[in-house]
Amino acid sequence: MTAQGEDILAYLERAISKAEQFGLLLRTNADRKLIALHGGNMHSCPATDDTGYLDEWTQFGYDDACPVMQLLAEGYGWTEGER
């Protein structure tokens, strides 16, 4: 994964650990499962392509951060400036 992807995963790990301290275990367990599915290298998942259409087999390689990870990170306060 790229430095950007590693940054997102590190950010999510810190944010989820912080949320667990407040007793949000069901939510954080679900988020960790999403990270396990979408946080790795070289996978495909539903995502919009450059034209805005849903492409169900978009490939995310070493230089890509999966949009699922970006959306999940936004829920923990990740901003455009951190990308």
DSSP file with accessible surface (Angstrom, degrees, kcal/mol):
  #  RESIDUE AA STRUCTURE BP1 BP2  ACC     N-H-->O    O-->H-N    N-H-->O    O-->H-N    TCO  KAPPA ALPHA  PHI   PSI    X-CA   Y-CA   Z-CA
    1    1 A M              0   0   38      0, 0.0    62,-0.2     0, 0.0    61,-0.1   0.000 360.0 360.0 360.0 153.4    0.0    0.0    0.0
    2    2 A T     >  -     0   0   26     60,-0.5     4,-2.9    62,-0.3     5,-0.2  -0.171 360.0 -99.6 -74.7 172.8    1.2    3.5   -0.6
    3    3 A A  H  > S+     0   0   66      1,-0.2     4,-2.6     2,-0.2     5,-0.2   0.894 127.1  54.4 -58.6 -37.8    2.2    6.0    2.0
    4    4 A Q  H  > S+     0   0   66      2,-0.2     4,-2.2     1,-0.2    -1,-0.2   0.953 109.9  45.4 -61.4 -47.8   -1.2    7.5    1.7
    5    5 A G  H  > S+     0   0    2      1,-0.2     4,-2.4     2,-0.2    -2,-0.2   0.905 112.8  50.1 -62.8 -41.6   -2.9    4.1    2.3
    6    6 A E  H  X S+     0   0  112     -4,-2.9     4,-2.7     1,-0.2     5,-0.2   0.900 109.0  53.2 -64.1 -37.6   -0.6    3.4    5.3
    7    7 A D  H  X S+     0   0   88     -4,-2.6     4,-2.7    -5,-0.2    -2,-0.2   0.917 109.0  48.7 -62.7 -43.3   -1.4    6.8    6.7
    8    8 A I  H  X S+     0   0    1     -4,-2.2     4,-2.9     2,-0.2    -2,-0.2   0.935 112.8  47.4 -62.4 -46.1   -5.1    6.1    6.4
    9    9 A L  H  X S+     0   0   47     -4,-2.4     4,-2.3     2,-0.2    -2,-0.2   0.915 113.5  47.4 -65.0 -39.7   -4.7    2.7    8.1
   10   10 A A  H  X S+     0   0   42     -4,-2.7     4,-2.1     2,-0.2    -1,-0.2   0.919 112.7  50.0 -65.7 -42.4   -2.5    4.2   10.9
   11   11 A Y  H  X S+     0   0   35     -4,-2.7     4,-2.7    -5,-0.2     5,-0.2   0.940 111.4  48.6 -59.8 -47.3   -5.1    7.0   11.4
   12   12 A L  H  X S+     0   0    0     -4,-2.9     4,-3.0     1,-0.2     5,-0.3   0.903 108.2  54.2 -62.6 -39.8   -7.9    4.5   11.6
   13   13 A E  H  X S+     0   0   89     -4,-2.3     4,-2.2    -5,-0.2    -1,-0.2   0.938 112.3  43.6 -60.1 -45.6   -6.1    2.4   14.1
   14   14 A R  H  X S+     0   0  151     -4,-2.1     4,-2.1     2,-0.2    -2,-0.2   0.934 116.1  47.4 -65.0 -44.5   -5.5    5.4   16.4
   15   15 A A  H  X S+     0   0   17     -4,-2.7     4,-2.4     2,-0.2    -2,-0.2   0.912 113.1  47.6 -66.4 -41.3   -9.1    6.6   16.0
   16   16 A I  H  X S+     0   0    0     -4,-3.0     4,-2.4    -5,-0.2    -1,-0.2   0.919 110.5  52.0 -67.3 -41.1  -10.7    3.2   16.6
   17   17 A S  H  X S+     0   0   41     -4,-2.2     4,-1.1    -5,-0.3    -1,-0.2   0.914 110.7  48.9 -60.5 -40.0   -8.5    2.6   19.7
   18   18 A K  H  X S+     0   0  135     -4,-2.1     4,-0.5     1,-0.2     3,-0.5   0.917 110.2  50.7 -65.8 -41.6   -9.7    6.0   21.0
   19   19 A A  H ><>S+     0   0   13     -4,-2.4     5,-1.5     1,-0.2     3,-1.4   0.868 103.7  59.4 -65.5 -34.3  -13.3    5.1   20.3
   20   20 A E  H ><5S+     0   0   56     -4,-2.4     3,-1.8     1,-0.3    -1,-0.2   0.843  95.4  63.0 -63.5 -30.5  -13.0    1.8   22.1
   21   21 A Q  H 3<5S+     0   0  153     -4,-1.1    -1,-0.3    -3,-0.5    -2,-0.2   0.749 100.9  53.3 -65.2 -21.8  -12.0    3.7   25.2
   22   22 A F  T <<5S-     0   0  157     -3,-1.4    -1,-0.3    -4,-0.5    -2,-0.2   0.205 124.3-102.1 -97.9  11.9  -15.5    5.2   25.2
   23   23 A G  T < 5S+     0   0   58     -3,-1.8     2,-0.6     1,-0.1     3,-0.3   0.706  77.9 136.3  82.5  20.6  -17.2    1.9   25.0
   24   24 A L     >< +     0   0   91     -5,-1.5     4,-2.5     1,-0.2     5,-0.2  -0.221  19.8 140.6 -93.5  48.1  -18.0    1.8   21.3
   25   25 A L  H  >  +     0   0   95     -2,-0.6     4,-2.6     1,-0.2     5,-0.2   0.861  64.3  52.5 -66.0 -39.2  -17.0   -1.8   20.9
   26   26 A L  H  > S+     0   0  153     -3,-0.3     4,-1.8     2,-0.2    -1,-0.2   0.942 114.2  43.8 -62.5 -44.8  -19.7   -2.9   18.5
   27   27 A R  H  > S+     0   0  133      2,-0.2     4,-2.3     1,-0.2    -2,-0.2   0.934 115.6  46.8 -65.6 -45.7  -19.0   -0.1   16.1
   28   28 A T  H  X S+     0   0    0     -4,-2.5     4,-2.4     1,-0.2    -2,-0.2   0.879 109.4  54.2 -69.8 -33.4  -15.2   -0.4   16.3
   29   29 A N  H  X S+     0   0   79     -4,-2.6     4,-1.6    -5,-0.2    -1,-0.2   0.912 110.0  47.9 -64.0 -40.7  -15.4   -4.2   15.8
   30   30 A A  H  X S+     0   0   40     -4,-1.8     4,-1.9    -5,-0.2    -2,-0.2   0.910 110.8  51.2 -65.3 -40.8  -17.4   -3.7   12.6
   31   31 A D  H  X S+     0   0    4     -4,-2.3     4,-2.3     1,-0.2    -2,-0.2   0.893 106.5  54.1 -65.2 -37.7  -14.9   -1.1   11.4
   32   32 A R  H  X S+     0   0   69     -4,-2.4     4,-2.2     1,-0.2    -1,-0.2   0.880 106.4  52.8 -64.2 -34.1  -12.0   -3.4   12.0
   33   33 A K  H  X S+     0   0  149     -4,-1.6     4,-1.7     2,-0.2    -1,-0.2   0.902 107.9  50.9 -67.3 -38.9  -13.7   -6.0    9.9
   34   34 A L  H  X S+     0   0   59     -4,-1.9     4,-2.7     2,-0.2     5,-0.3   0.909 109.2  51.1 -62.9 -40.6  -14.1   -3.4    7.1
   35   35 A I  H  X S+     0   0   33     -4,-2.3     4,-2.7     1,-0.2     5,-0.2   0.915 107.1  53.7 -63.2 -39.9  -10.4   -2.7    7.3
   36   36 A A  H  < S+     0   0   88     -4,-2.2    -1,-0.2     1,-0.2     4,-0.2   0.878 115.4  40.5 -62.8 -35.2   -9.6   -6.4    7.1
   37   37 A L  H  < S+     0   0  125     -4,-1.7    -2,-0.2    -5,-0.1    -1,-0.2   0.861 131.9  21.1 -79.3 -37.5  -11.6   -6.6    3.8
   38   38 A H  H  < S+     0   0   33     -4,-2.7    28,-0.3    -5,-0.1    31,-0.2   0.462 104.3  77.1-115.8  -3.8  -10.6   -3.3    2.2
   39   39 A G  S  < S+     0   0    7     -4,-2.7    -3,-0.1    -5,-0.3    -1,-0.1   0.567  77.5  90.3 -88.8  -6.3   -7.3   -2.3    3.8
   40   40 A G  S    S-     0   0   40     -5,-0.2     3,-0.3    -4,-0.2     2,-0.2  -0.270  80.0 -93.1 -88.1 173.1   -5.0   -4.7    2.0
   41   41 A N  S    S+     0   0   69      1,-0.2    20,-0.2   -40,-0.1    -1,-0.1  -0.496  93.8  13.7 -79.9 152.9   -3.1   -4.4   -1.3
   42   42 A M  S    S+     0   0  101     18,-0.5     2,-0.3     1,-0.2    19,-0.2   0.929  85.4 133.0  52.9  63.8   -4.3   -5.5   -4.6
   43   43 A H  E     -A   60   0A  33     17,-1.5    17,-3.3    -3,-0.3     2,-0.4  -0.863  43.6-136.8-131.8 169.8   -8.0   -6.0   -4.1
   44   44 A S  E     +A   59   0A  41     -2,-0.3    15,-0.2    15,-0.2    13,-0.1  -0.951  27.4 156.1-126.8 150.6  -11.2   -5.1   -6.0
   45   45 A C  E     -A   58   0A   7     13,-1.4    13,-0.8    -2,-0.4     2,-0.1  -0.974  51.3 -67.8-161.5 165.4  -14.4   -3.7   -4.6
   46   46 A P  E     +     0   0A  82      0, 0.0     2,-0.3     0, 0.0    10,-0.2  -0.403  67.8 140.8 -62.2 129.8  -17.4   -1.7   -5.8
   47   47 A A  E     -A   55   0A   9      8,-1.1     8,-3.0    -2,-0.1     2,-0.2  -0.971  53.0 -96.3-161.8 158.4  -16.4    1.9   -6.4
   48   48 A T  E     -A   54   0A  94     -2,-0.3     6,-0.2     6,-0.3     2,-0.1  -0.588  38.2-136.2 -80.3 146.5  -17.1    4.7   -8.9
   49   49 A D    >   -     0   0   57      4,-2.8     3,-1.8    -2,-0.2    -1,-0.1  -0.177  40.3 -77.9 -89.6-171.6  -14.7    5.1  -11.7
   50   50 A D  T 3  S+     0   0  176      1,-0.3    -2,-0.1     2,-0.1    -1,-0.0   0.736 131.5  53.3 -62.7 -22.1  -13.3    8.4  -13.1
   51   51 A T  T 3  S-     0   0   98      2,-0.2    -1,-0.3     0, 0.0     3,-0.1   0.496 118.9-108.1 -91.3  -4.4  -16.6    9.1  -14.9
   52   52 A G  S <  S+     0   0   50     -3,-1.8     2,-0.3     1,-0.3    -2,-0.1   0.431  77.2 129.4  94.5  -2.7  -18.7    8.7  -11.8
   53   53 A Y        -     0   0  172      1,-0.1    -4,-2.8    -5,-0.0     2,-0.4  -0.636  67.8-103.7 -86.2 148.1  -20.2    5.4  -12.8
   54   54 A L  E     -A   48   0A 110     -2,-0.3     2,-0.6    -6,-0.2    -6,-0.3  -0.536  34.6-171.7 -71.3 122.8  -20.2    2.4  -10.5
   55   55 A D  E >   -A   47   0A  65     -8,-3.0     3,-1.2    -2,-0.4    -8,-1.1  -0.941   8.3-162.1-117.2 104.6  -17.6   -0.1  -11.6
   56   56 A E  E 3  S+     0   0A 116     -2,-0.6    -1,-0.1     1,-0.3    -8,-0.1   0.602  85.2  47.8 -69.0  -8.9  -18.0   -3.2   -9.5
   57   57 A W  E 3  S+     0   0A 178    -10,-0.1    -1,-0.3   -13,-0.1     2,-0.2  -0.118  71.1 155.6-124.4  36.9  -14.6   -4.6  -10.3
   58   58 A T  E <   -A   45   0A  27     -3,-1.2   -13,-1.4   -13,-0.8     2,-0.4  -0.480  36.6-138.2 -64.4 129.6  -12.4   -1.6   -9.7
   59   59 A Q  E     -A   44   0A 117     -2,-0.2     2,-0.6   -15,-0.2   -15,-0.2  -0.785  11.4-159.0 -93.4 132.4   -8.9   -2.8   -8.8
   60   60 A F  E     +A   43   0A  17    -17,-3.3   -17,-1.5    -2,-0.4   -18,-0.5  -0.952  19.5 178.8-114.2 112.6   -7.0   -1.1   -6.1
   61   61 A G    >   -     0   0   14     -2,-0.6     3,-1.3   -19,-0.2   -59,-0.3  -0.045  49.0 -67.3 -97.2-158.8   -3.2   -1.6   -6.3
   62   62 A Y  T 3  S+     0   0  136      1,-0.3   -60,-0.5   -61,-0.1   -57,-0.2   0.757 130.8  48.9 -68.0 -25.1   -0.2   -0.4   -4.4
   63   63 A D  T 3  S+     0   0  133    -62,-0.2     2,-0.4   -61,-0.1    -1,-0.3   0.352 100.2  83.6 -96.1   5.3   -0.7    3.2   -5.3
   64   64 A D    <   -     0   0   73     -3,-1.3     2,-0.5   -60,-0.0   -62,-0.3  -0.872  61.8-149.7-114.4 144.0   -4.4    3.4   -4.5
   65   65 A A        -     0   0   11     -2,-0.4   -26,-0.1   -64,-0.1    -4,-0.1  -0.952  35.4-116.6-105.2 123.8   -6.3    4.0   -1.3
   66   66 A C    >>  -     0   0    4     -2,-0.5     4,-1.8   -28,-0.3     3,-0.6  -0.342  14.6-131.3 -59.0 134.8   -9.6    2.1   -1.4
   67   67 A P  H 3> S+     0   0   40      0, 0.0     4,-2.8     0, 0.0     5,-0.2   0.818 107.2  62.5 -59.7 -28.4  -12.5    4.6   -1.2
   68   68 A V  H 3> S+     0   0   37      1,-0.2     4,-2.6     2,-0.2     5,-0.2   0.927 104.3  47.5 -62.3 -40.9  -14.1    2.4    1.5
   69   69 A M  H <> S+     0   0    4     -3,-0.6     4,-2.6   -31,-0.2    -1,-0.2   0.905 111.6  50.6 -66.3 -39.9  -11.1    3.2    3.7
   70   70 A Q  H  X S+     0   0   41     -4,-1.8     4,-2.0     2,-0.2    -2,-0.2   0.937 112.6  45.7 -64.0 -44.3  -11.4    6.9    2.9
   71   71 A L  H  X S+     0   0  113     -4,-2.8     4,-1.3     2,-0.2    -2,-0.2   0.905 113.2  49.8 -66.7 -40.0  -15.1    7.0    3.7
   72   72 A L  H  X S+     0   0   21     -4,-2.6     4,-0.5    -5,-0.2     3,-0.5   0.935 110.3  50.5 -62.7 -43.5  -14.5    5.0    6.9
   73   73 A A  H ><>S+     0   0    0     -4,-2.6     5,-2.4     1,-0.2     3,-1.3   0.867 102.8  60.3 -64.3 -35.4  -11.7    7.4    7.9
   74   74 A E  H ><5S+     0   0   90     -4,-2.0     3,-1.8     1,-0.3    -1,-0.2   0.871  97.6  59.9 -59.5 -35.2  -13.9   10.4    7.3
   75   75 A G  H 3<5S+     0   0   70     -4,-1.3    -1,-0.3    -3,-0.5    -2,-0.2   0.720 106.1  48.1 -65.5 -18.3  -16.3    9.0   10.0
   76   76 A Y  T <<5S-     0   0   46     -3,-1.3    -1,-0.3    -4,-0.5    -2,-0.2   0.174 133.7 -87.8-105.8  13.1  -13.4    9.3   12.4
   77   77 A G  T < 5S+     0   0   43     -3,-1.8    -3,-0.2     1,-0.3    -2,-0.1   0.507  70.2 157.1  99.4   3.6  -12.5   12.9   11.4
   78   78 A W      < -     0   0   15     -5,-2.4    -1,-0.3    -6,-0.1     2,-0.3  -0.422  26.6-158.8 -60.8 132.1  -10.1   12.3    8.5
   79   79 A T    >   -     0   0   74     -2,-0.1     3,-1.6     1,-0.1     4,-0.4  -0.747  31.3-106.2-115.9 166.4  -10.1   15.4    6.4
   80   80 A E  G >  S+     0   0  138      1,-0.3     3,-1.3    -2,-0.3    -1,-0.1   0.854 117.6  61.9 -56.4 -35.0   -9.2   16.3    2.8
   81   81 A G  G 3  S+     0   0   75      1,-0.3    -1,-0.3    -3,-0.0    -3,-0.0   0.731  98.8  56.0 -67.0 -20.1   -6.0   18.0    4.0
   82   82 A E  G <         0   0   82     -3,-1.6    -1,-0.3   -74,-0.0    -2,-0.2   0.540 360.0 360.0 -89.2  -8.2   -4.7   14.7    5.5
   83   83 A R    <         0   0   83     -3,-1.3   -79,-0.0    -4,-0.4   -78,-0.0  -0.368 360.0 360.0 -78.5 360.0   -5.0   12.9    2.2
